[in-house]
Amino acid sequence: MRSCLADDFLLTRLNRDDIEITSRYRGRRITSRELASTFRADGVPTTVVLSLQVECLLHLSGYVEPAPLRVLLAYLSARAYREVPYEAFRADPAGCGRASGMRTSPD
């Protein structure tokens, strides 16, 4: 799991209660609390995956077991969402990525 995350994703943490630290998002400076609200991070943990174009690809509220999370991250990492419904990918994660000729490296 850690190697998948390190290879294909930029990880960060956000304290949704912080009103002092600011981040730049879509050309604006906003507090961590405002950013959390933007991503509907109402509870912890919340996982949000953004595309390089800062579009939300995944929003998960609550704890997710490692096995299903691995499949979700593989789906996103392979960019399978562009061509394959998640349920089809989940049924055969390795086969869906190869069959469609999708790249597994970042854009």
C-alpha positions, 0 to 999 in steps of 0.5 A, spaced: 500 500 500 505 504 501 509 503 495 502 504 491 501 511 494 508 513 494 509 512 487 502 514 484 500 520 489 502 526 492 500 525 500 498 531 504 494 531 511 489 537 513 487 539 520 480 541 518 479 545 525 485 549 523 483 557 522 491 559 521 494 555 516 492 557 509 493 553 502 492 556 495 487 553 492 484 555 485 487 561 485 485 563 492 488 563 499 484 559 504 484 556 511 485 549 512 478 549 515 475 552 509 479 547 504 476 542 508 469 544 507 470 545 500 472 537 500 466 536 504 471 533 510 466 533 515 468 527 519 475 523 520 478 520 516 476 523 510 480 521 503 479 526 497 483 524 491 484 530 486 486 529 479 492 534 476 486 539 474 484 539 481 477 535 480 475 531 485 476 523 483 474 520 489 471 522 496 471 517 502 468 519 509 470 514 514 475 508 515 476 504 509 479 497 509 486 496 506 483 491 500 478 495 497 482 501 498 488 498 494 483 496 488 480 504 489 487 506 488 489 502 483 483 504 479 485 511 480 492 510 478 491 506 472 486 512 470 481 506 469 475 511 470 476 514 463 474 507 460 472 502 465 466 502 470 469 501 477 464 495 478 468 492 472 475 494 474 473 491 481 471 484 478 478 484 475 483 489 476 489 487 473 485 484 467 481 491 466 487 495 465 491 491 460 485 489 456 483 496 454 491 498 453 491 503 459 497 506 461 499 505 468 503 511 469 501 518 470 499 523 465 
